[in-house]
């Protein structure tokens, strides 16, 4: 069985593409990525380690019907976290945002996922420095570090692969260990 489950929410398909890139780079250690609108909490709970991905929509929202997405997403899934005990589970989060169009909400959705899984007792790994990004504020920043991997596929797509590689090099030992 693969040790790492990869689950993502998406609106435009960009987050799905990054989830597939991450799975490819992790090889046999990771399962095929699954859209969160096709998953249950049991699917996530089956893995000792998770990588969760999300875009940030509008005013810092998770994807879902109420945030204007075409289909269900993290917004509808979130209530399933209630009452879960994920003590001992390790989670890494990546998020997509647009730092030019939404400089005051850049990758805010990372913080929403972070708060949900830490409330269940999970250990979150994979914070990164804010260096190299240009945004005003983000709920996903604590002490000048993003709570997960921040990507901007609109304004900085050329930096994505190097950022993914560096992030995976840092977190892979914690996820596969």
JOKAUR-V294276 format. One line per field, one symbol per residue. ss: DSSP state (@ for helix, = for strand, . for the rest). burial: b if it has 16 or more other ideal C-beta (glycine too) atoms within 10 Angstrom, else e. A space follows every 10 residues. Layout:
BEGIN
ss: ???
burial: ???
END
This chain:
BEGIN
ss: ...=====.. ...@@@@@@@ @@@@@@@@@= ...==@@@.. @@@@@...== =====.=... =...@@@... ...@@@@@@@ @........= ======.... .......@@@ @@@@@@@@@. ..===..==. .......... ==..==..== =.....@@@@ @@@@@@@@@@ @@@@@@.
burial: ebbbbbbbbb beebbbbbbe bbbebbeeeb bebbbbbebe beebbebbbb bbbbbbbeeb bbbbeebebe ebbbbbbbeb beebebeebb bbbbbbbbbe ebeebbbbbb bbbbebbeeb ebebbbbbeb eebebeebbb beeeebbbbb bbbeebeeeb eebbeebbee bbeebee
END
